């Protein structure tokens, strides 16, 4: 568990649609990052989470935060 206000460890994640990868280190010192983990893409929970993140897009932007999922 990461404490509030602490940095997450660097991880490298795939961008499936783009066929590329990115790491949290790319954002360090530039933007805050919120990660959404989707273990089960086909569940009803996911169908509510993604639109919820999209609805908060401007609030994330105002907080200098990139929301990634």
C-alpha positions, 0 to 999 in steps of 0.5 A: 500500500502506498501512503497518501502523498508518497510516490508510487514505484516506477512501473512500465505499462503497455499501451495496447492500442498503440503497441507501445509502452510507457512508465510512470517515470516519464511523468515524474516532476511533470504531472500527477498520475492516477492509474485505473486497473481493469482486471475484468474488462467485461464487468458492469463495474468497468462500464461505470468506471470509464465514463466516470473518469471521462466525466472528471477529465476537466477536474483531473486537468485542473489538478495537473493530473493524467488519468490512465487506465 
